[in-house]
Every structure is written in structure tokens, then in C-alpha cells.
């Protein structure tokens, strides 16, 4: 179930654990509902690059099964240049750091 309102986003931004990488920022909040959203601002690039970045982040999230928690993944500009297997490694590392695995 995606996050839809600004109120939901702001709540997670303010109350979540955060993990910064060179390629994305992961916001994690232990929650009752399973919610997930991907954000790519115009800083990432044009519409094609932003959509590419969002597809990559969604693919990372789908590979892992999570309990009922809320996540926001914010893409950074360098996500376009990195190989996907490196991105997977960094994502797994960030999940372990935030202790949000099953």
C-alpha cells in the first residue's frame, strides 16, 4: 500500500530511522501497516532518469519480504550510474544497519 498524503510522508520523515548512502536515502518506521513509496526529485535528472531510478528502487524492495513496516526510498543522482548488483549489496547493508529484516 503506497503512502499518499503529505501528512503520511511527513510523519515518517520525522519519526523514522534514516540510513544515507551515496545512491539513496532509506527511511524506516516500525508500523502496523505495510507501506512503501519511492521518491525521485528533479535533482536525479529528467523524467526518463527519474523513472529509471524509481524502477531500480522498487525492484530492490520487491526482492525482500518485510513485515508490516513503512519505508520511503529517496533516490540520489548517482543511482543512475551504479551497477544493480552493487545497489543490491548496499541495500542489504542498509537494511541490516536499520535492523528491519525479518
C-alpha distance (Angstrom), angle and dihedral (degrees) to the residues before:
residue distance angle dihedral
X1 . . .
X2 3.81 . .
X3 3.76 126.3 .
X4 3.78 108.9 -109.0
X5 3.77 114.5 171.3
X6 3.77 130.3 64.0
X7 3.80 87.7 -125.2
X8 3.83 91.2 60.2
X9 3.80 92.2 48.0
X10 3.79 93.2 47.7
X11 3.80 91.9 48.6
X12 3.80 91.3 54.5
X13 3.81 93.5 42.5
X14 3.82 91.0 53.6
X15 3.82 100.4 40.5
X16 3.79 105.2 32.9
X17 3.77 137.1 96.5
X18 3.80 110.9 -108.5
X19 3.79 131.4 -150.0
X20 3.83 119.4 -172.6
X21 3.79 123.5 -157.5
X22 3.78 132.8 169.0
X23 3.81 90.1 -101.8
X24 3.81 106.6 35.5
X25 3.79 145.6 -2.5
X26 3.81 117.6 -124.5
X27 3.81 120.0 -153.6
X28 3.81 114.2 -167.2
X29 3.79 128.8 -174.0
X30 3.80 126.1 176.2
X31 3.78 102.2 -127.3
X32 3.81 146.2 160.5
X33 3.80 93.6 -116.1
X34 3.78 129.9 57.3
X35 3.79 103.2 -123.7
X36 3.77 130.4 163.0
X37 3.79 136.5 174.3
X38 3.78 137.0 172.5
X39 3.79 122.9 -147.2
X40 3.80 127.5 -166.0
X41 3.79 117.0 173.8
X42 3.78 126.8 -157.9
X43 3.81 87.9 -94.9
X44 3.83 86.9 76.9
X45 3.80 91.6 61.4
X46 3.77 141.2 -99.8
X47 3.81 123.3 -20.7
X48 3.80 93.5 -84.6
X49 3.81 92.6 53.7
X50 3.81 92.9 44.1
X51 3.80 91.4 51.9
X52 3.80 90.6 47.2
X53 3.81 90.2 51.9
X54 3.81 91.9 48.5
X55 3.81 92.2 48.8
X56 3.80 90.2 52.5
X57 3.81 93.0 49.8
X58 3.81 92.2 46.8
X59 3.81 89.7 50.9
X60 3.81 90.2 53.1
X61 3.77 91.5 50.9
X62 3.82 95.1 46.6
X63 3.82 91.4 54.1
X64 3.81 90.5 63.9
X65 3.76 127.5 60.8
X66 3.76 114.8 -138.6
X67 3.77 133.2 -173.7
X68 3.78 119.8 -122.1
X69 3.79 99.7 -52.1
X70 3.80 137.0 130.2
X71 3.79 123.0 -116.5
X72 3.77 136.0 -179.5
X73 3.80 119.1 -172.3
X74 3.80 115.3 -164.4
X75 3.80 115.0 -163.9
X76 3.79 122.0 -137.0
X77 3.79 127.0 -153.4
X78 3.83 96.6 -101.6
X79 3.83 93.5 59.1
X80 3.81 88.6 87.5
X81 3.82 92.8 61.1
X82 3.80 102.2 45.1
X83 3.80 124.5 92.1
X84 3.80 114.7 -109.6
X85 3.82 95.1 -122.4
X86 3.82 89.6 56.1
X87 3.78 88.8 49.0
X88 3.81 90.2 52.1
X89 3.80 90.9 52.2
X90 3.81 92.5 50.1
X91 3.82 91.5 46.7
X92 3.83 91.7 52.4
X93 3.79 89.6 48.2
X94 3.81 91.5 51.3
X95 3.81 91.9 49.0
X96 3.80 90.8 52.6
X97 3.80 91.1 47.4
X98 3.81 91.2 53.8
X99 3.82 92.2 42.6
X100 3.80 93.2 -131.4
X101 3.82 99.0 134.5
X102 3.78 122.7 113.7
